[in-house]
């Protein structure tokens, strides 16, 4: 007998993808890319790390 899962990662992935599809509906690929970039840069944890990695990529 299978044990009931407390957390279903596949279900979570599908829910997140559906939310993102709805959020980006009607936007061009460039607009979607710009929004994703803004979300990454404004994130309190990921943003500083991203900027640090990005700076090392361009030799700053």
ChimeraX attribute file (.defattr): number of C-alpha atoms within 10 A of each C-alpha:
attribute: neighborCount
match mode: 1-to-1
recipient: residues
	/A:1	3
	/A:2	4
	/A:3	5
	/A:4	7
	/A:5	7
	/A:6	6
	/A:7	8
	/A:8	9
	/A:9	10
	/A:10	9
	/A:11	10
	/A:12	11
	/A:13	11
	/A:14	11
	/A:15	12
	/A:16	12
	/A:17	12
	/A:18	11
	/A:19	12
	/A:20	12
	/A:21	11
	/A:22	10
	/A:23	11
	/A:24	15
	/A:25	10
	/A:26	10
	/A:27	11
	/A:28	10
	/A:29	10
	/A:30	9
	/A:31	12
	/A:32	16
	/A:33	13
	/A:34	12
	/A:35	14
	/A:36	13
	/A:37	12
	/A:38	12
	/A:39	13
	/A:40	17
	/A:41	16
	/A:42	12
	/A:43	12
	/A:44	10
	/A:45	10
	/A:46	13
	/A:47	16
	/A:48	14
	/A:49	14
	/A:50	14
	/A:51	13
	/A:52	12
	/A:53	12
	/A:54	12
	/A:55	11
	/A:56	10
	/A:57	9
	/A:58	7
	/A:59	6
	/A:60	8
